[in-house]
Amino acid sequence: MLNDMMQSLLAGIYPILKSSYALDFGQIGLMTLTFQVTASLLQPLVGIYTDKHPQPYSLAVAMGSTLAGLILLAYSTQYAMMLAACALIGLGSAVFHPEASRIARMASGGRHGLAQSLFQVGGNFGTALGPLLAAFIVLPNGQKSVAWFCAAALLAMLVLWQVGSWYSGRRKSPAHHSPSAGLTLPRKKVLLSLAVLGLLVFSKYIYLASLTNYYTFYLMEKFGVDIRGSQLMLFVFLGAVAAGTVIGGPVGDRIGRKVVIWISILGVLPFTLILPYANLFWTAVLSVIIGLVIASAFSAIIVFAQELVPSRIGLIAGLFFGFAFGIAGIGAAVLGEVADSMGIEFVYRICSFLPVAGILTVFLPNLERR
């Protein structure tokens, strides 16, 4: 929660930076791209290394990078400095997620979906808090007030040092793993399944990038909502994402992860198709429904992928978290350019078709039966 709260401050202060430094949508998108790509490119490498050489205290070190990024973001006066701040925050995320995901699985007691959901909902709740805090703290007090959140980074470092100590002691004891369905699948089937899961993550995170990064601008341009009102609506949407995340994991443990993936990707299509043509009230309602439904997929996708390749927990976490971050970053940059040239409403019309990719779920194996 603390980690993702600080990261989401970046998106939360976009309107301030845009007006203060006359940035266009393309430059806003490039800032997100810098943050997301830094995180996405490094996460699989971190996962590969930590699968062989676990680093219990790397989580606290990762938070130190986020702390440095916040300080730089608070005092940046040039666009290049803003990009450097985004890169430092992305580096912290890259080191944090693979090991944190492994620890969540280690602590799960076999309920892997629930553990991933709890881990991710902390992040989603923090992501929802970021824009809210930006609206009530950063917006009235200016860019430099971002530095106040360094206290949260220091608190997170203390917490993660304790978690690292628990992890260090735990990993020395013999691991007890239940047989995994992934061990019985042919290599080609595993690779095909991972590719399908990657495409589903692609469709999910491109759509989420359109809402996370440009929802406030969409509301201001189409409905005349002020900055604070748009930030509050973004908070409500991100809160729905957090709720959907915590629901998806335990439901997947009970009824099967493939069913959750079906419902959360393809099932959200009718709502995304309606959203670009709705009034303000129904836009708010539909965004909550979309957030609830589409967010339930990611924990199911992560656990499904880890069950396909049970010996590479860190790598899989790094790949999928990294891929999600990278896709979101590229999507934000591309959608920013589209918004500059075609208008922000056009972005939501074309993105509304992305959940059609959910039909690819038919190619996934039924691991629960195995």
C-alpha positions in Angstrom: 0.0 0.0 0.0 2.7 2.5 1.0 4.8 1.6 -2.1 2.0 2.0 -4.6 0.6 5.1 -2.8 3.8 6.9 -3.4 4.1 5.7 -7.0 0.5 6.8 -7.8 1.3 10.3 -6.6 3.0 10.7 -10.0 -0.3 10.3 -11.9 -2.1 12.3 -9.2 0.0 15.4 -9.8 -0.1 15.2 -13.6 -2.7 18.1 -13.8 -0.4 20.3 -11.6 2.7 19.6 -13.7 0.8 20.0 -16.9 -0.5 23.5 -16.0 2.7 24.6 -14.2 5.1 23.6 -17.0 2.8 23.7 -20.1 3.2 20.0 -20.8 1.2 18.3 -23.5 -0.5 14.9 -23.3 2.5 13.4 -25.1 4.9 14.6 -22.5 2.6 13.3 -19.7 2.5 9.9 -21.4 6.3 9.9 -21.7 6.6 10.4 -18.0 4.4 7.3 -17.4 6.4 5.4 -20.0 9.7 6.2 -18.3 8.4 5.0 -14.9 6.6 1.9 -16.3 9.4 0.8 -18.7 12.1 1.2 -16.1 10.1 -1.1 -13.9 9.1 -3.5 -16.6 12.5 -4.1 -18.1 14.2 -4.8 -14.8 11.6 -6.8 -13.0 12.2 -10.1 -15.0 15.9 -9.8 -14.5 15.4 -9.2 -10.8 13.1 -12.3 -10.7 15.6 -14.5 -12.5 18.4 -13.5 -10.1 16.3 -13.8 -6.9 15.0 -17.3 -7.9 18.6 -18.4 -7.5 19.8 -15.9 -4.9 17.0 -14.7 -2.7 17.6 -11.1 -1.3 15.4 -10.7 1.8 16.5 -7.1 2.4 16.2 -5.9 -1.2 12.7 -4.7 -0.5 13.9 -2.0 1.9 16.6 -1.0 -0.6 13.9 -0.7 -3.3 12.0 1.7 -1.1 15.1 3.8 -0.8 15.1 4.3 -4.6 11.4 5.4 -4.4 12.3 7.8 -1.7 15.0 9.4 -3.8 12.5 9.7 -6.7 10.0 11.5 -4.6 12.5 14.0 -3.4 13.6 14.7 -7.0 10.0 14.9 -8.2 9.2 17.5 -5.5 12.0 19.8 -6.5 12.1 19.2 -10.3 11.9 22.4 -12.4 13.0 20.9 -15.7 11.3 18.1 -17.7 14.5 16.0 -17.7 14.6 16.0 -13.9 10.9 14.9 -13.9 11.9 11.9 -16.2 14.8 11.0 -13.9 12.4 11.0 -10.9 10.1 8.7 -12.8 13.0 6.4 -13.5 14.0 6.2 -9.8 10.5 5.4 -8.7 10.3 2.8 -11.5 13.6 1.2 -10.3 12.2 0.9 -6.8 9.1 -0.9 -8.2 11.3 -3.3 -10.3 13.2 -4.5 -7.3 10.2 -4.6 -5.0 7.6 -6.7 -6.8 9.3 -10.1 -7.6 10.5 -10.7 -4.1 7.3 -9.3 -2.5 5.2 -11.7 -4.7 7.4 -14.6 -3.6 6.9 -13.7 0.1 3.1 -13.5 -0.4 3.1 -17.0 -1.9 5.3 -18.2 0.9 2.9 -16.9 3.5 -0.2 -18.2 1.7 -0.6 -21.6 3.5 -1.6 -23.0 0.1 -4.3 -20.4 -0.7 -2.2 -18.8 -3.4 -5.1 -16.8 -5.0 -6.1 -15.2 -1.7 -2.4 -14.3 -0.9 -1.9 -12.7 -4.3 -5.1 -10.8 -3.9 -4.2 -9.5 -0.5 -0.8 -8.5 -1.7 -2.2 -6.8 -4.8 -5.1 -5.1 -3.0 -2.6 -3.4 -0.7 -1.0 -2.0 -3.9 -4.4 -1.1 -5.4 -5.6 0.6 -2.2 -2.3 2.6 -2.2 -2.8 3.5 -5.9 -6.3 4.7 -5.1 -5.0 6.8 -2.1 -2.4 8.6 -4.2 -4.7 10.8 -6.3 -6.8 11.5 -3.3 -3.8 12.7 -1.3 -2.7 14.6 -4.3 -6.0 16.4 -4.4 -6.1 17.3 -0.7 -2.4 17.8 0.0 -0.4 18.4 -3.1 -2.9 20.5 -5.0 -3.4 23.1 -2.3 0.3 23.2 -1.2 2.1 22.8 -4.5 4.6 20.5 -6.1 7.1 20.7 -3.3 4.6 19.1 -0.8 5.3 15.8 -2.6 8.4 15.7 -0.3 6.2 15.3 2.7 5.5 11.7 1.5 9.1 10.8 2.2 7.9 10.0 5.7 5.8 7.2 4.2 8.8 5.9 2.4 10.9 5.8 5.6 8.0 4.0 7.3 7.8 1.5 4.5 11.6 0.8 4.7 11.2 0.0 8.4 8.3 -2.4 7.7 10.1 -4.1 4.9 13.2 -4.6 6.9 11.1 -6.6 9.4 9.5 -8.5 6.5 12.9 -9.2 5.2 14.0 -10.6 8.5 11.0 -13.0 8.6 11.7 -14.0 5.0 15.4 -14.7 5.8 14.5 -17.0 8.6 11.6 -18.7 6.7 13.6 -19.6 3.5 16.2 -21.5 5.5 13.6 -24.0 6.6 12.6 -26.9 4.2 10.0 -25.8 1.7 6.9 -27.9 1.3 5.3 -27.6 -2.1 2.2 -29.4 -3.2 2.3 -31.1 -6.7 1.7 -28.6 -9.4 -0.4 -29.0 -12.5 2.3 -27.2 -14.5 4.7 -30.1 -14.0 2.5 -32.4 -16.1 1.9 -30.1 -19.1 3.9 -30.3 -22.3 6.4 -27.5 -22.9 4.5 -26.2 -25.9 1.3 -26.0 -24.0 3.0 -24.1 -21.2 4.4 -21.6 -23.6 1.1 -21.2 -25.5 -0.7 -20.6 -22.1 1.9 -18.0 -21.0 1.5 -16.2 -24.4 -2.3 -16.2 -24.0 -2.0 -14.9 -20.4 0.4 -12.2 -21.7 -2.2 -11.1 -24.4 -4.9 -10.9 -21.7 -2.6 -8.7 -19.5 -2.0 -6.6 -22.6 -5.7 -5.9 -23.2 -6.4 -5.4 -19.5 -3.6 -2.9 -18.8 -4.0 -0.9 -22.0 -7.6 -0.3 -21.0 -6.6 0.5 -17.4 -3.9 2.9 -18.6 -6.6 4.9 -20.4 -8.5 5.3 -17.2 -5.7 5.6 -14.7 -3.8 8.3 -16.7 -6.4 10.2 -18.6 -9.7 9.7 -16.7 -9.3 13.1 -14.9 -8.7 14.9 -18.2 -11.7 13.1 -19.8 -14.0 14.2 -17.0 -12.7 17.8 -17.1 -13.0 18.1 -20.9 -16.3 16.3 -21.6 -18.3 17.2 -18.4 -16.5 20.3 -17.1 -15.6 18.7 -13.8 -12.9 20.6 -11.8 -9.5 19.1 -10.9 -10.5 18.1 -7.3 -13.8 16.6 -8.5 -12.0 14.6 -11.2 -9.4 13.3 -8.7 -12.2 12.2 -6.3 -13.8 10.2 -9.2 -10.5 8.7 -10.0 -10.2 7.7 -6.4 -13.6 6.0 -6.6 -12.6 4.1 -9.7 -9.3 3.0 -8.2 -11.1 2.0 -5.0 -13.3 -0.3 -7.2 -10.1 -1.7 -8.7 -8.8 -2.5 -5.2 -12.1 -4.2 -4.3 -12.1 -6.3 -7.5 -8.6 -7.4 -6.8 -9.3 -8.7 -3.4 -12.4 -10.5 -4.6 -10.7 -12.2 -7.6 -8.2 -14.2 -5.6 -10.4 -16.1 -3.2 -13.0 -16.6 -5.8 -10.4 -18.1 -8.1 -9.3 -20.5 -5.2 -12.9 -21.6 -4.9 -14.3 -21.8 -8.4 -11.2 -21.9 -10.5 -8.9 -19.3 -11.9 -9.8 -19.9 -15.5 -13.5 -19.0 -14.8 -12.4 -15.8 -13.1 -10.3 -14.8 -16.1 -13.2 -15.5 -18.4 -15.6 -13.3 -16.4 -13.2 -10.5 -15.7 -11.9 -9.9 -19.2 -14.7 -10.8 -21.6 -17.4 -10.0 -19.1 -16.5 -6.4 -18.8 -16.9 -5.8 -22.6 -20.6 -4.5 -22.5 -19.7 -1.9 -19.9 -16.6 -0.6 -21.7 -18.6 -0.3 -25.0 -21.3 1.9 -23.2 -18.9 4.1 -21.3 -17.9 6.6 -24.0 -21.5 7.4 -24.7 -22.7 7.8 -21.1 -23.5 11.0 -19.1 -21.6 12.0 -16.0 -23.7 9.9 -13.6 -23.5 6.7 -15.6 -19.8 7.3 -16.4 -19.2 7.2 -12.6 -21.3 4.1 -12.2 -19.8 2.3 -15.2 -16.3 3.1 -14.1 -16.9 1.4 -10.8 -18.4 -1.7 -12.4 -15.5 -1.8 -14.9 -12.9 -1.4 -12.1 -14.5 -4.2 -10.0 -14.8 -6.7 -12.8 -11.6 -6.2 -14.8 -9.3 -6.0 -11.7 -10.3 -9.5 -10.5 -8.2 -11.0 -13.3 -4.7 -10.1 -12.4 -4.2 -12.2 -9.2 -5.8 -15.1 -11.1 -3.5 -14.7 -14.0 -0.4 -14.4 -11.8 -1.2 -17.6 -9.8 -2.2 -19.4 -13.0 1.1 -18.6 -14.6 3.1 -19.6 -11.4 1.3 -22.9 -11.4 2.3 -23.4 -15.0 6.0 -22.9 -14.1 6.2 -23.7 -10.3 10.0 -23.6 -10.2 10.3 -20.0 -11.4 8.1 -18.0 -9.0 10.2 -14.9 -9.0 10.7 -14.9 -12.8 7.0 -15.3 -13.5 6.1 -12.5 -11.0 8.8 -10.3 -12.6 7.6 -11.1 -16.1 4.0 -10.5 -15.5 4.3 -7.5 -13.2 7.0 -6.1 -15.5 4.9 -6.8 -18.6 1.9 -5.1 -17.0 4.0 -2.1 -16.1 5.6 -1.9 -19.5 2.3 -2.3 -21.4 0.7 0.4 -19.2 3.6 2.7 -19.9 3.6 2.2 -23.6 -0.1 2.4 -23.6 -0.1 5.7 -21.7 2.5 7.2 -24.2 0.6 6.0 -27.3 -2.8 7.0 -25.9 -1.4 10.4 -25.0 -0.3 11.0 -28.6 -3.7 9.8 -29.8 -5.5 12.2 -27.4 -3.4 15.1 -28.7 -4.2 14.4 -32.3 -7.8 12.9 -32.1 -9.2 14.1 -28.8 -9.5 12.4 -25.4 -13.0 11.0 -26.1 -11.7 9.2 -29.2 -9.3 7.3 -26.9 -12.2 5.8 -24.9 -14.1 4.8 -28.0 -11.2 2.8 -29.4 -10.2 1.3 -26.0 -13.7 0.1 -25.4 -13.1 -2.9 -27.7 -10.0 -4.2 -25.9 -11.8 -6.7 -23.7 -12.7 -8.7 -26.8 -9.3 -10.4 -26.2 -10.9 -12.3 -23.4 -12.1 -14.9 -25.9 -8.5 -16.2 -26.0 -9.1 -17.7 -22.5 -10.5 -20.7 -24.4 -6.9 -21.8 -25.1 -5.9 -22.1 -21.4 -5.7 -25.5 -19.9 -8.0 -26.5 -17.0 -5.4 -26.8 -14.2 -8.0 -27.4 -11.5 -9.0 -30.7 -13.1 -5.4 -31.8 -13.2 
